[in-house]
Amino acid sequence: MQPTISIPKDWAYPRFAFGQRTQQGIVIGLEYKPAGTQLAHEYGNSWRYTVLPDKHSDEVRYYSDDQLQTLSIAEIQAQLQAEIDEHQQQIKVLQQQLKAIGGSEDA
């Protein structure tokens, strides 16, 4: 069963989704600042996104709707291919290590 997130009808729908890749990084969190609250007064009535700029770091950054920029299809494809290549290289290293300790020859 897929997890479901319900957004109240009087809230604007977020422009970005969990896991979406942006020019600033990957969206890992969303926060809404409803009208009439201190947060909305301070930051504006909109969504705020928690973004992980680098998956190898624990640093996160926060952006509003108008600060995040989408990636083109070609940019997303390039990022995904780079990750695939990285994982394939890691697999090769692990297979070599397994072979070196007398593991399966099929590896």
N, C-alpha and C positions, 0 to 999 in steps of 0.2 A: 504494500500500500504506500502510495506517495504521500509525503507530508503536505499538509495544506496550511496556507497562511491566509487568514481572513483580514481584509482591510475594510474598516467602517465606510459606509456609503458616502459620508460627508467629507472624507479625506480624498485628496488628489491621489491618483495612482502613481507609483514611483516610476521614473524614467529608466532606472537601472535595476537589475535583478541580482540576487545572490549568485556569486560565481562568475558574473559577467566581467569580461576583460575590457579595460578602458586604457586610455593613454597613460593614466596615472597609476594603474595597477589593477588588481582583482578585487571586486566588491565582496567583502566578507560580512558586512553588517548594514542594516538600515535602521534609521530612527526618524520618526515623524514628529514635527513640532506643530501641534494643533494650534489654531488661532485662539487667542485669548489667554495663552500661557506665557510665563516668563521667558521660556526658551524661544517662543515665536517672537516675542517683543525684542529679544536680544539678537536673534539670528534670522528672523523672517519666518513666515509660515510656509514651510516646505519640508522636503525630505533632506536628511543628512546621511551621507554614506561613509562607512568605515572601509578603508581601502588598504590592502596589503601591497605596498609598492614592489616588494621583492620577497618571493616565497622562501628565501634562505635567511630571512631576517624576522625578528619579532616586532619590528617597528610598524605601526599603523598610522595612517593619516586620515583626516576627516575632510569631506568635501560636500558642498551643497550641489543641487541639481545643475546649476549654471556653471559650476567649476569643473565638472567631469566631462571628458570628451570621449566619444566613441572611437573605436578602431574600425578601419576598413576591413572588408572581408580578406583582402590580401594580407593585411597586418596580422589578423587573427590566425590565418593559415600559416604564416611564417612562424608565429609564436608556437603554435601547436606542433609544427614540424620540428622546431628546435627542441621542444620538450621530448618528442618521440625519439629524436636522434640521441639526446642525452640519456634517456632510459635504455635505449638499445646498447649504448656504449657501456652503461653500468651492467647490463646483462652479460655482455661479452667478458667483462672483467670478472664477474662472479663465476661464469663458466670456466674461465682459466684457473681461478682459485680452486674450484671444485676438482678440476682435472689434476691440478698439482698435488692435491692431497689424496689422489687415488679414487676419486669419485667416478661416476658413470662416464663411460666413453661416449655415450650418446649426447652428452651435454655440449 
